[in-house]
Each structure stands twice: as C-alpha cells, then as structure tokens.
Amino acid sequence: MSEYFEKIKPIIFIIPALTFAFLFFIIPFILLFYVSFTKGSSYFFQPIFTLENYVKITTNYIPDFRNTLMLAALSATLDVIVGYPYAYLLLRKVRFLSDFFRSILMVPLLGELYIAYGFWWLFLPKGPFSSFLESIGISPFTILYTPVTAALALAIYTLPFAVLQMGINISQIDPVLEEASSCLGADRFRRFIHILLPLSLPGLMSGWFMAFGWNIGAYAIPYLMGGVVVGQRVLSIQIRMVGLLMMNYGLAAALASALVIISLIFTFISLKVSRGVLI
C-alpha cells in the first residue's frame, strides 16, 4: 500500500494546481475563443459562426499590433540592458549587499498600477522631472504620454522577471572558467566576450522573451502613459474600448485571443531557451 501511495503521491499533489489551471485558465480561454467566432454587439452576442472578427483584425488593427510589439520589444530590450549587469553584480561582485539589492528588485512587484501612477506623477508638466530640469537651467520638455515613458515604466515593472531568468543562468556558470582565463592572460573584456557572454546567452535571451511576453498584455502603464492617444494604442487598451465602449464582444474576444496566443508563444520560447532547447 505504501509503495502504491509513493507512486501516486506526485499525481495527488499536482491535482490542485491542474484543477485551478483548468477552472481559471483553460475554460475561460475556451469560452473566449468561442465568443471570438460569434457576431453581435450591445449586451448580447449571436451564436453564429463567423470569421468576420478575425478579418477585421487583419485589416483594421494592424497598427495596434505593431504598437504592442514595438513597445514590448523596446521595454524588454531595456530590461536586458539594465538587468544583465544588475544580475551579474548581484551574484558575483556585491554579495555582501545581495539582500539589499534583492529588496530593491522586489519593489516593482508591488503592482503595475503603482508603477504607472509613479511615472505619471514624476513626468507631469509641473512634476519633479520638469522642476529638476528648471533647477539646472534646462528648458522643460514633455515626455509624458509618449511611448518612451511607457517603455521605461514597463521595463521597471518587468525587470525582476528578466533579472531572475538571467541570474539563474549566470549562477550556473563556474567562476573557475573565468579564473583560468585570467591566469592565461585574458583581461576582463576578453573574459566577458569569450566566456561569460556565450555561456549566459540562453539566460539573456530567456529574460528578453519573458519580459516581452509579459509586456504584451500590460494595460495600466500604457493607458496612463498615453495609450489612449490615437496612433499609440496597444492591444490591451483597444480590447477595452471595443468591448466596453463599442460593446462588440466578438471582436474584443478575437483581439484578446490573439493577444493571449502571442503572449503564450513568447513565454513558451522563453522556457525553451532557458533550458537550452532552442540555442
């Protein structure tokens, strides 16, 4: 009996997680996908199969897809640029301050809304950023409601995820390899180019894809940073406008389905890259 229990114990422990995923992810996504193939507006949808919603996506919402992908790519690139040296210093150079730096890294996890309001207040026309520019004799300029502030805020919000992916990879690199190359006369730059960077490339790419997949579905930050401006709208904001304002639930479901699928693809790529499957 005990041997039988030991065999099924992993299955027993995984049942709650599978049940949660089935009830709150798989079933809602199936319903969402079903509604995306229906027609209707106002408070009701017609259970009639149609491809009209997806035709509209490919004809009317390409700019929103482009804005979403460009914003996610820019913020993910900023995450890698900032997060890679942060992860390296955290694991290799400042271990005595590791708890402090880890605490700082956890601040963005307070929530997307806090980051959004913080950046909105910081870059107001009469906010701290403009006051600082005036104090040093520079004429203030407005960067609020631009893709730049949205990318910066998103980069800060998703930085912990990128650092986690890159940090796991860097921690698995044996420091003896760098020490051996140093004994053979390699300077810091050559050690980085020929040893550290190639070995940490899977973690770097995994961090980029993870941040990219997370940023695609962001709503609060793009909304407060200018996402309602025509020409800067991303998919998450467009879904809200189509679903709540236009009440076209079929089209909103089609946009949401496309967004979920894109996000899942890049998250899947991130997991594969982190395991060295795709590189």
N, C-alpha and C positions, 0 to 999 in steps of 0.2 A: 504493500500500500504506500509506504513511504517513498519507494522508488518511483511509483506511478505519479505521486504528487510532485516529486522533484522534476519530472519530465514536463508536467503541465503547468508548473509554477510560473514560468515566463509568460505563458499564454494568459493565465489568470491576472497577472499584474498589468498586462497590456490592454486588457479588455476595457477598463475605464477610459483610457486615452482614445482607443478606437471608437468607443461609443460617443465620446464628446466630439471627435472629429466628424463622425457620421451625422450627428444631430445638428451641429452648428456650422459645418462647412460643406459637406458633400450634399446633403439635402437642400440647403439654401441655394447652393450653386446650380443644382439641377433645376430647381424652380426658376431661378434667374435665367438660366439658359432657355428654358421652355418659354418664358414670357418674351424673350428676345425674338422669338419667331411668331409672335402674335401681333395683331393690329389693334388699335384703339387709342383713345385719348380720354379726357375727363377722368372720372373716378372708376371707369370700367375698361377692361380690355376684351377684345373679341377673340375667343379661342379658335382662330382661323390661321392655318399655317401660311406663312408668307416670308419671303426673303427681302421684303421692302426695306426693313430696318438696316440690314447689312449693306444693301445697295446705297442707302443714304450715307452710311458711314464712309464708304469708299469714294463718295462724290462730294459730300458737304463738310466732312470733319477731318480731312487730311491735315489741315493746318493745326488743329488741336492735337493730333497725334504727333506731329513734328515738334510742336512746342513742348509737349510732355517728354518726349525722348531727349530733346536737346537740354532741357532743364535738368532732367535726371542724370544725363551724361556729364554735364558740367559740374553738378554738385558731387557726383561720385568721383570725378577726377580730382576735385579739391579735397575730398576725403582721403584719397590715396596720397596726394602731395603732402598733406599735413599729418595724416595718420601713420604713414610708414616711418618717418623719423621719430614720431612720438612712441610708437611701439618698440622701436629699436632702443631708444634711450631708456624706456621704462624697463626693458628686460636685460639690457647689457651695461648701461652706464650709470643709472641713478637708482640702484636697487634699495639704497637706504631711504629714499623718498618714494618708494613704489606705492605705499599706502596712500600718500598724499596725492600722487598723480592719478591713481586709480579712482580716488574720490572725486577729483575734478572731472574725470572721464565719465562718471556716472551722472553728473548734473544734467546733461541733455536728455537723459531718460525720464526726467520729470514729466515730460509730455510735449507734444508738438505745439499745443496751443500756447504754452508758456514761452517757448522759443519764438513763436510768431509775434506775440504781443511785445516781447522784449525787443526784438528787432524793429518792430513798428514804432515803439516809443523812442528807441535810440536814434532812428533816422528821420524823425519828424522834422518839418521845415524849421522849427524853433527848438529842436531837441538837442541832446548832448553833443551829437556829432557836429551839427551846424555851429553850436556855441564854441566847440573846440577849434574849429576852423577859423572862426572870427577872432578868437583869442591869439592865434598865431599869425594873424594878418592875411588869411586866405579868404577870398570871397566864397561864401557857402554855395554849394550846388546840391541839387536834389537827386538822390539815387533811390529814394523810396518809390514804390510802385514800378519798379523795373525788374527785369529778370536777374540782374546782378544781386540785388538784396535777397531775392527768393533763393538763388543758388547758394549764397553764403549761409542763410538760415537753415536750409535743408542740409548743407554739408555739416553744420554743427550738430544738427539733430541726429544724423545717421553716423557721425564719427565713431561712437562707441562700437557699432557693429563692424565697421571697417577695421578698426584697431584690433578688435577681438580676432577677426579672421587672420590678419597679418601677424598678430602677436603669437597665435598658436603655431604658425609656420616657423617664425623666427626662433621660438623657444626650442624647436626640434633640431635646429642646426647646431652641430657640435662646435663649440668655440675652439677646440683643438685644431680644426682646419684653418682658422684664421691665424692662430698662434704659429702653426707650422709654416704658413706662407710668409709670416713676418720674419721668422728665422731664416727663410730663404731670400730675404731682401725685399719683399713686396711692401710698398708703403700703404697707407690707409686707403687711398683712392683705388689702387690696384686690388687690394683685398676686397673692397666693396664691389668693384666691377666684375672680377673674375670668380669670386666665391660667394659672397653674401647675396648679391642681387640674383644670380641664376638660381641659387637654392631657395630663395624666398619668393621667386616669381609666382609660383602657384598660390601662395597666400596673398600676394599683392593683387593678382587677378581675381581671386575669390572675394577679397574685400571690395573690389570695384563692382563686381557683379551683384554682390549682396546689397551694397548701398544703392546701386542703380535700381534693382528690383523693388527695394523699399521706397525709394523716392518717387517711383512712378505713381503710386497710389496716394501720395500726400495731398491733403486738402487745405488744412488751416493755414499753413505757411504760404502757399501760392495765393490763397484767397486774400489774406491780409497784405501781402507784398505786391498786389497789383494784378492778381489773376482775373479780376472781373473786367479789366481793360480789354477792349476789342483788339485782337491780334496777339494777346498774351495769354489767352485762356488755355488751361490744360484740361485733360480729360475729366479729372475728378470734379472740377467746377462745372464743366459742360454737362456732366451727368446730373448734377443737382439742378441746373437750370432747365434741362429737358424734362426731368422727372417731376420736380416740384412746381415749376413756373408754367411750363408748357403742358404738363400732365400727360406727356406721351410716354407711358410706361414701357411700351415695347421697344422704342428707340433707346430710352435710358438703360433698359436691361441689356440691349445689344452693345452699347458703349461700355457698360460695366463688365460684361462678359469678356469683351476684347481686352479691357484693362487687366482683369484677373488673369487671363491666359498669358498675356505678355509678362506680367509680374512673376507668375509661376515658372515660365520658361527661364527667365534670368536667375531666379532663385535656384532652380534645378542645375543650371550651368555653374553657379557658384559652388554648390555642393560637390559637383563632379570635379571641378577644378581643384577644390581644397583637398580632394582625395587623390589628385594626380592622375585622374582618368583621362582628362582632355588635354593634358600638357605633357 
